[in-house]
Amino acid sequence: MPKYVLWGSYCDNALEKRTPYREAHLKGLKTQKDRGILQALGPTVDNTRVFGIYQAEDKAAVQQLIEADPYWQNGIWTDYAVYEWNQVF
């Protein structure tokens, strides 16, 4: 199954603004992880960007997961790009 890389951006003051959505966000990520779709996800140290690795049928499936996430729906993630990844190592 193909792998995909997510790069996205956080809104200003994301650490404060995410609070009402954090529990639902983490629950959804855990479900994706348990299903083997989400391989890794997290912010950069400065909390301005998000990076993730997904294993899914296609790019559209990854985009659907991202756009269903409470962080996307509530403006915590402000933009994103998904790229099919050729994992060499």
Buried (B, 14 or more C-beta within 10 A) or exposed (E): EBBBBBBBBBBEEBEEBBEEBEEBBEEBBEEBEEEEBBBEBEBEEEEEBBEBBBBBEEBEBBBEBBEEBBBBEBEBBEEBEBEEBEEEE
